[in-house]
Amino acid sequence: MLSIFTELYPHVMISATDPAYSLTIGDSASGSYSLTVMTVVVAIFLPVALACTAWTCYVFRKRLSARDFEPPGPPG
């Protein structure tokens, strides 16, 4: 993998039709505004996703065994 990336540098994708149309690292980078927006979105929703994951782990924390699936005995 390292040799492939070293050989391609600074290109990300090489054009089959014309080398002038190849995608470079600089051309594929996002703009400043989109990076700022995504930072705000991640700062808001990452804690929400982690809280949902923690709540799910808390709810399903008990291990089940075969005894949990046995039919209940007669009352009394």
Backbone as XML, in Angstrom:
<?xml version="1.0"?>
<chain id="A" units="angstrom">
  <residue number="1" name="MET">
    <atom name="N" x="0.825" y="-1.182" z="0.000"/>
    <atom name="CA" x="0.000" y="0.000" z="0.000"/>
    <atom name="C" x="0.874" y="1.252" z="0.000"/>
  </residue>
  <residue number="2" name="LEU">
    <atom name="N" x="1.905" y="1.231" z="0.812"/>
    <atom name="CA" x="2.774" y="2.398" z="0.900"/>
    <atom name="C" x="3.416" y="2.701" z="-0.450"/>
  </residue>
  <residue number="3" name="SER">
    <atom name="N" x="3.840" y="1.668" z="-1.162"/>
    <atom name="CA" x="4.470" y="1.900" z="-2.465"/>
    <atom name="C" x="3.462" y="2.452" z="-3.485"/>
  </residue>
  <residue number="4" name="ILE">
    <atom name="N" x="2.200" y="2.024" z="-3.392"/>
    <atom name="CA" x="1.182" y="2.551" z="-4.306"/>
    <atom name="C" x="0.966" y="4.038" z="-4.046"/>
  </residue>
  <residue number="5" name="PHE">
    <atom name="N" x="0.806" y="4.422" z="-2.775"/>
    <atom name="CA" x="0.596" y="5.831" z="-2.454"/>
    <atom name="C" x="1.832" y="6.663" z="-2.759"/>
  </residue>
  <residue number="6" name="THR">
    <atom name="N" x="3.008" y="6.101" z="-2.548"/>
    <atom name="CA" x="4.240" y="6.818" z="-2.871"/>
    <atom name="C" x="4.348" y="7.046" z="-4.374"/>
  </residue>
  <residue number="7" name="GLU">
    <atom name="N" x="3.979" y="6.056" z="-5.157"/>
    <atom name="CA" x="4.036" y="6.176" z="-6.612"/>
    <atom name="C" x="3.009" y="7.179" z="-7.141"/>
  </residue>
  <residue number="8" name="LEU">
    <atom name="N" x="1.824" y="7.236" z="-6.536"/>
    <atom name="CA" x="0.769" y="8.128" z="-7.000"/>
    <atom name="C" x="0.961" y="9.580" z="-6.576"/>
  </residue>
  <residue number="9" name="TYR">
    <atom name="N" x="1.714" y="9.818" z="-5.486"/>
    <atom name="CA" x="1.838" y="11.173" z="-4.941"/>
    <atom name="C" x="2.267" y="12.158" z="-6.008"/>
  </residue>
  <residue number="10" name="PRO">
    <atom name="N" x="1.677" y="13.300" z="-6.157"/>
    <atom name="CA" x="0.616" y="13.985" z="-5.422"/>
    <atom name="C" x="-0.770" y="13.715" z="-5.979"/>
  </residue>
  <residue number="11" name="HIS">
    <atom name="N" x="-0.900" y="12.721" z="-6.833"/>
    <atom name="CA" x="-2.200" y="12.408" z="-7.434"/>
    <atom name="C" x="-2.992" y="11.474" z="-6.530"/>
  </residue>
  <residue number="12" name="VAL">
    <atom name="N" x="-4.305" y="11.670" z="-6.526"/>
    <atom name="CA" x="-5.208" y="10.768" z="-5.821"/>
    <atom name="C" x="-5.778" y="9.768" z="-6.812"/>
  </residue>
  <residue number="13" name="MET">
    <atom name="N" x="-6.191" y="10.282" z="-7.976"/>
    <atom name="CA" x="-6.684" y="9.441" z="-9.074"/>
    <atom name="C" x="-6.073" y="9.965" z="-10.368"/>
  </residue>
  <residue number="14" name="ILE">
    <atom name="N" x="-5.550" y="9.059" z="-11.151"/>
    <atom name="CA" x="-4.945" y="9.438" z="-12.418"/>
    <atom name="C" x="-5.972" y="9.262" z="-13.527"/>
  </residue>
  <residue number="15" name="SER">
    <atom name="N" x="-6.084" y="10.278" z="-14.378"/>
    <atom name="CA" x="-7.039" y="10.238" z="-15.478"/>
    <atom name="C" x="-6.538" y="9.318" z="-16.584"/>
  </residue>
  <residue number="16" name="ALA">
    <atom name="N" x="-7.463" y="8.533" z="-17.130"/>
    <atom name="CA" x="-7.102" y="7.628" z="-18.228"/>
    <atom name="C" x="-7.083" y="8.357" z="-19.565"/>
  </residue>
  <residue number="17" name="THR">
    <atom name="N" x="-7.791" y="9.471" z="-19.661"/>
    <atom name="CA" x="-7.867" y="10.170" z="-20.942"/>
    <atom name="C" x="-6.774" y="11.213" z="-21.111"/>
  </residue>
  <residue number="18" name="ASP">
    <atom name="N" x="-6.506" y="11.997" z="-20.077"/>
    <atom name="CA" x="-5.515" y="13.058" z="-20.184"/>
    <atom name="C" x="-4.931" y="13.311" z="-18.797"/>
  </residue>
  <residue number="19" name="PRO">
    <atom name="N" x="-3.609" y="13.323" z="-18.645"/>
    <atom name="CA" x="-3.011" y="13.573" z="-17.328"/>
    <atom name="C" x="-3.392" y="14.934" z="-16.729"/>
  </residue>
  <residue number="20" name="ALA">
    <atom name="N" x="-3.815" y="15.876" z="-17.569"/>
    <atom name="CA" x="-4.230" y="17.185" z="-17.056"/>
    <atom name="C" x="-5.512" y="17.089" z="-16.237"/>
  </residue>
  <residue number="21" name="TYR">
    <atom name="N" x="-6.293" y="16.028" z="-16.439"/>
    <atom name="CA" x="-7.548" y="15.851" z="-15.711"/>
    <atom name="C" x="-7.392" y="14.991" z="-14.453"/>
  </residue>
  <residue number="22" name="SER">
    <atom name="N" x="-6.186" y="14.674" z="-14.073"/>
    <atom name="CA" x="-5.955" y="13.866" z="-12.878"/>
    <atom name="C" x="-6.348" y="14.646" z="-11.624"/>
  </residue>
  <residue number="23" name="LEU">
    <atom name="N" x="-6.823" y="13.921" z="-10.640"/>
    <atom name="CA" x="-7.240" y="14.525" z="-9.374"/>
    <atom name="C" x="-6.047" y="14.536" z="-8.429"/>
  </residue>
  <residue number="24" name="THR">
    <atom name="N" x="-5.670" y="15.715" z="-7.961"/>
    <atom name="CA" x="-4.536" y="15.828" z="-7.047"/>
    <atom name="C" x="-5.028" y="16.026" z="-5.618"/>
  </residue>
  <residue number="25" name="ILE">
    <atom name="N" x="-4.101" y="15.975" z="-4.679"/>
    <atom name="CA" x="-4.447" y="16.157" z="-3.267"/>
    <atom name="C" x="-5.032" y="17.546" z="-3.051"/>
  </residue>
  <residue number="26" name="GLY">
    <atom name="N" x="-4.438" y="18.555" z="-3.673"/>
    <atom name="CA" x="-4.930" y="19.919" z="-3.516"/>
    <atom name="C" x="-6.302" y="20.124" z="-4.115"/>
  </residue>
  <residue number="27" name="ASP">
    <atom name="N" x="-6.570" y="19.457" z="-5.246"/>
    <atom name="CA" x="-7.878" y="19.585" z="-5.886"/>
    <atom name="C" x="-8.978" y="18.857" z="-5.121"/>
  </residue>
  <residue number="28" name="SER">
    <atom name="N" x="-8.624" y="17.813" z="-4.405"/>
    <atom name="CA" x="-9.635" y="17.012" z="-3.725"/>
    <atom name="C" x="-9.929" y="17.496" z="-2.307"/>
  </residue>
  <residue number="29" name="ALA">
    <atom name="N" x="-9.183" y="18.467" z="-1.806"/>
    <atom name="CA" x="-9.404" y="18.968" z="-0.446"/>
    <atom name="C" x="-10.696" y="19.773" z="-0.377"/>
  </residue>
  <residue number="30" name="SER">
    <atom name="N" x="-11.374" y="19.703" z="0.752"/>
    <atom name="CA" x="-12.601" y="20.469" z="0.953"/>
    <atom name="C" x="-12.275" y="21.924" z="1.221"/>
  </residue>
  <residue number="31" name="GLY">
    <atom name="N" x="-13.269" y="22.754" z="1.009"/>
    <atom name="CA" x="-13.103" y="24.170" z="1.273"/>
    <atom name="C" x="-13.150" y="24.482" z="2.753"/>
  </residue>
  <residue number="32" name="SER">
    <atom name="N" x="-12.720" y="25.674" z="3.090"/>
    <atom name="CA" x="-12.652" y="26.087" z="4.488"/>
    <atom name="C" x="-14.031" y="26.128" z="5.137"/>
  </residue>
  <residue number="33" name="TYR">
    <atom name="N" x="-15.030" y="26.631" z="4.412"/>
    <atom name="CA" x="-16.381" y="26.736" z="4.972"/>
    <atom name="C" x="-16.981" y="25.367" z="5.262"/>
  </residue>
  <residue number="34" name="SER">
    <atom name="N" x="-16.809" y="24.418" z="4.333"/>
    <atom name="CA" x="-17.389" y="23.086" z="4.560"/>
    <atom name="C" x="-16.696" y="22.381" z="5.723"/>
  </residue>
  <residue number="35" name="LEU">
    <atom name="N" x="-15.403" y="22.600" z="5.899"/>
    <atom name="CA" x="-14.715" y="22.008" z="7.050"/>
    <atom name="C" x="-15.202" y="22.630" z="8.358"/>
  </residue>
  <residue number="36" name="THR">
    <atom name="N" x="-15.490" y="23.919" z="8.342"/>
    <atom name="CA" x="-16.014" y="24.582" z="9.535"/>
    <atom name="C" x="-17.404" y="24.064" z="9.879"/>
  </residue>
  <residue number="37" name="VAL">
    <atom name="N" x="-18.247" y="23.918" z="8.878"/>
    <atom name="CA" x="-19.603" y="23.411" z="9.104"/>
    <atom name="C" x="-19.551" y="21.988" z="9.639"/>
  </residue>
  <residue number="38" name="MET">
    <atom name="N" x="-18.726" y="21.152" z="9.062"/>
    <atom name="CA" x="-18.640" y="19.756" z="9.512"/>
    <atom name="C" x="-18.070" y="19.662" z="10.927"/>
  </residue>
  <residue number="39" name="THR">
    <atom name="N" x="-17.184" y="20.571" z="11.308"/>
    <atom name="CA" x="-16.668" y="20.581" z="12.677"/>
    <atom name="C" x="-17.792" y="20.892" z="13.663"/>
  </residue>
  <residue number="40" name="VAL">
    <atom name="N" x="-18.641" y="21.841" z="13.328"/>
    <atom name="CA" x="-19.774" y="22.182" z="14.198"/>
    <atom name="C" x="-20.751" y="21.011" z="14.273"/>
  </residue>
  <residue number="41" name="VAL">
    <atom name="N" x="-21.038" y="20.385" z="13.138"/>
    <atom name="CA" x="-21.969" y="19.253" z="13.111"/>
    <atom name="C" x="-21.436" y="18.097" z="13.963"/>
  </residue>
  <residue number="42" name="VAL">
    <atom name="N" x="-20.158" y="17.805" z="13.829"/>
    <atom name="CA" x="-19.563" y="16.712" z="14.618"/>
    <atom name="C" x="-19.547" y="17.067" z="16.095"/>
  </residue>
  <residue number="43" name="ALA">
    <atom name="N" x="-19.263" y="18.319" z="16.419"/>
    <atom name="CA" x="-19.238" y="18.731" z="17.826"/>
    <atom name="C" x="-20.619" y="18.595" z="18.471"/>
  </residue>
  <residue number="44" name="ILE">
    <atom name="N" x="-21.669" y="18.758" z="17.688"/>
    <atom name="CA" x="-23.028" y="18.631" z="18.230"/>
    <atom name="C" x="-23.481" y="17.178" z="18.280"/>
  </residue>
  <residue number="45" name="PHE">
    <atom name="N" x="-23.293" y="16.438" z="17.178"/>
    <atom name="CA" x="-23.895" y="15.105" z="17.078"/>
    <atom name="C" x="-23.031" y="13.957" z="17.585"/>
  </residue>
  <residue number="46" name="LEU">
    <atom name="N" x="-21.729" y="14.133" z="17.708"/>
    <atom name="CA" x="-20.896" y="13.059" z="18.251"/>
    <atom name="C" x="-21.245" y="12.747" z="19.707"/>
  </residue>
  <residue number="47" name="PRO">
    <atom name="N" x="-21.405" y="13.758" z="20.573"/>
    <atom name="CA" x="-21.838" y="13.433" z="21.944"/>
    <atom name="C" x="-23.210" y="12.759" z="21.987"/>
  </residue>
  <residue number="48" name="VAL">
    <atom name="N" x="-24.113" y="13.137" z="21.093"/>
    <atom name="CA" x="-25.432" y="12.503" z="21.040"/>
    <atom name="C" x="-25.288" y="11.034" z="20.654"/>
  </residue>
  <residue number="49" name="ALA">
    <atom name="N" x="-24.468" y="10.745" z="19.659"/>
    <atom name="CA" x="-24.264" y="9.354" z="19.237"/>
    <atom name="C" x="-23.591" y="8.540" z="20.340"/>
  </residue>
  <residue number="50" name="LEU">
    <atom name="N" x="-22.628" y="9.135" z="21.028"/>
    <atom name="CA" x="-21.975" y="8.421" z="22.127"/>
    <atom name="C" x="-22.937" y="8.183" z="23.285"/>
  </residue>
  <residue number="51" name="ALA">
    <atom name="N" x="-23.805" y="9.148" z="23.560"/>
    <atom name="CA" x="-24.800" y="8.966" z="24.630"/>
    <atom name="C" x="-25.790" y="7.866" z="24.273"/>
  </residue>
  <residue number="52" name="CYS">
    <atom name="N" x="-26.221" y="7.811" z="23.017"/>
    <atom name="CA" x="-27.125" y="6.737" z="22.588"/>
    <atom name="C" x="-26.460" y="5.373" z="22.700"/>
  </residue>
  <residue number="53" name="THR">
    <atom name="N" x="-25.196" y="5.299" z="22.332"/>
    <atom name="CA" x="-24.461" y="4.038" z="22.446"/>
    <atom name="C" x="-24.315" y="3.628" z="23.907"/>
  </residue>
  <residue number="54" name="ALA">
    <atom name="N" x="-23.991" y="4.582" z="24.767"/>
    <atom name="CA" x="-23.856" y="4.273" z="26.199"/>
    <atom name="C" x="-25.191" y="3.827" z="26.789"/>
  </residue>
  <residue number="55" name="TRP">
    <atom name="N" x="-26.278" y="4.491" z="26.403"/>
    <atom name="CA" x="-27.598" y="4.105" z="26.906"/>
    <atom name="C" x="-27.967" y="2.698" z="26.431"/>
  </residue>
  <residue number="56" name="THR">
    <atom name="N" x="-27.672" y="2.383" z="25.174"/>
    <atom name="CA" x="-27.959" y="1.052" z="24.643"/>
    <atom name="C" x="-27.157" y="-0.013" z="25.393"/>
  </residue>
  <residue number="57" name="CYS">
    <atom name="N" x="-25.891" y="0.258" z="25.647"/>
    <atom name="CA" x="-25.076" y="-0.694" z="26.417"/>
    <atom name="C" x="-25.613" y="-0.856" z="27.832"/>
  </residue>
  <residue number="58" name="TYR">
    <atom name="N" x="-26.110" y="0.227" z="28.421"/>
    <atom name="CA" x="-26.668" y="0.150" z="29.765"/>
    <atom name="C" x="-27.952" y="-0.678" z="29.783"/>
  </residue>
  <residue number="59" name="VAL">
    <atom name="N" x="-28.810" y="-0.482" z="28.794"/>
    <atom name="CA" x="-30.075" y="-1.203" z="28.738"/>
    <atom name="C" x="-29.849" y="-2.696" z="28.532"/>
  </residue>
  <residue number="60" name="PHE">
    <atom name="N" x="-28.909" y="-3.053" z="27.682"/>
    <atom name="CA" x="-28.673" y="-4.454" z="27.349"/>
    <atom name="C" x="-27.466" y="-5.035" z="28.088"/>
  </residue>
  <residue number="61" name="ARG">
    <atom name="N" x="-27.199" y="-4.578" z="29.289"/>
    <atom name="CA" x="-26.000" y="-5.000" z="30.010"/>
    <atom name="C" x="-26.102" y="-6.397" z="30.619"/>
  </residue>
  <residue number="62" name="LYS">
    <atom name="N" x="-27.320" y="-6.889" z="30.882"/>
    <atom name="CA" x="-27.485" y="-8.179" z="31.551"/>
    <atom name="C" x="-27.332" y="-9.317" z="30.552"/>
  </residue>
  <residue number="63" name="ARG">
    <atom name="N" x="-26.542" y="-10.301" z="30.919"/>
    <atom name="CA" x="-26.385" y="-11.484" z="30.080"/>
    <atom name="C" x="-27.588" y="-12.400" z="30.232"/>
  </residue>
  <residue number="64" name="LEU">
    <atom name="N" x="-27.949" y="-13.043" z="29.164"/>
    <atom name="CA" x="-29.051" y="-13.989" z="29.185"/>
    <atom name="C" x="-28.507" y="-15.400" z="29.186"/>
  </residue>
  <residue number="65" name="SER">
    <atom name="N" x="-29.221" y="-16.288" z="29.828"/>
    <atom name="CA" x="-28.845" y="-17.700" z="29.840"/>
    <atom name="C" x="-30.046" y="-18.526" z="29.379"/>
  </residue>
  <residue number="66" name="ALA">
    <atom name="N" x="-29.851" y="-19.826" z="29.242"/>
    <atom name="CA" x="-30.934" y="-20.709" z="28.806"/>
    <atom name="C" x="-32.058" y="-20.724" z="29.836"/>
  </residue>
  <residue number="67" name="ARG">
    <atom name="N" x="-31.733" y="-20.510" z="31.096"/>
    <atom name="CA" x="-32.738" y="-20.510" z="32.156"/>
    <atom name="C" x="-33.727" y="-19.354" z="32.002"/>
  </residue>
  <residue number="68" name="ASP">
    <atom name="N" x="-33.290" y="-18.271" z="31.388"/>
    <atom name="CA" x="-34.179" y="-17.126" z="31.187"/>
    <atom name="C" x="-35.286" y="-17.436" z="30.181"/>
  </residue>
  <residue number="69" name="PHE">
    <atom name="N" x="-35.106" y="-18.467" z="29.354"/>
    <atom name="CA" x="-36.060" y="-18.784" z="28.303"/>
    <atom name="C" x="-36.951" y="-19.979" z="28.645"/>
  </residue>
  <residue number="70" name="GLU">
    <atom name="N" x="-36.802" y="-20.536" z="29.827"/>
    <atom name="CA" x="-37.637" y="-21.660" z="30.242"/>
    <atom name="C" x="-39.046" y="-21.168" z="30.568"/>
  </residue>
  <residue number="71" name="PRO">
    <atom name="N" x="-40.059" y="-21.970" z="30.295"/>
    <atom name="CA" x="-41.429" y="-21.540" z="30.638"/>
    <atom name="C" x="-41.575" y="-21.461" z="32.156"/>
  </residue>
  <residue number="72" name="PRO">
    <atom name="N" x="-42.406" y="-20.548" z="32.621"/>
    <atom name="CA" x="-42.588" y="-20.421" z="34.084"/>
    <atom name="C" x="-43.265" y="-21.670" z="34.639"/>
  </residue>
  <residue number="73" name="GLY">
    <atom name="N" x="-42.935" y="-21.962" z="35.905"/>
    <atom name="CA" x="-43.536" y="-23.106" z="36.577"/>
    <atom name="C" x="-44.972" y="-22.828" z="36.972"/>
  </residue>
  <residue number="74" name="PRO">
    <atom name="N" x="-45.667" y="-23.853" z="37.487"/>
    <atom name="CA" x="-47.068" y="-23.647" z="37.910"/>
    <atom name="C" x="-47.121" y="-22.668" z="39.081"/>
  </residue>
  <residue number="75" name="PRO">
    <atom name="N" x="-48.172" y="-21.854" z="39.130"/>
    <atom name="CA" x="-48.275" y="-20.878" z="40.231"/>
    <atom name="C" x="-48.512" y="-21.583" z="41.573"/>
  </residue>
  <residue number="76" name="GLY">
    <atom name="N" x="-47.962" y="-20.969" z="42.586"/>
    <atom name="CA" x="-48.229" y="-21.470" z="43.934"/>
    <atom name="C" x="-47.288" y="-22.435" z="44.374"/>
  </residue>
</chain>
